[in-house]
Amino acid sequence: MSMDPFYRARFTFDITEEQRLRANNLIATHTRKAIFQPILDDLLDLIEKHGDIISGIIMSGKAKPREIIPILNQAEKKAERSVR
C-alpha cells in the first residue's frame, strides 16, 4: 500500500467497443465505482474461498459469474449428503 495520502489504486483492463457503448448507455459514469467495487469484492471472495477453479470456470465460458454461486451451493449440498 502506498504511503502517499493522495494515491488512488486503479484496476485497468481493456474492453470491447460494444462493451464501452453499452456501459456508456446503461451505467452513469458517477455510479460505476459503486457498482463495480462490490462485484470485484464478490469475485475476489469466491476466488479466495474456492481457489483458481473460479477463474478457470469463468474464463472457459462454462458458467457466467452470476451462475457460479448457485452451482457452488448445489455442489456443497451434494457433498454434504454424500458424507452422511
Secondary structure, DSSP 8 states (H G I E B T S, - for coil): --S-TT----------HHHHHHHHHHS-GGGHHHHHHHHHHHHHHHHHHHTTHHHHHHHHTSS-HHHHHHHHHHHHHHHHHHH-
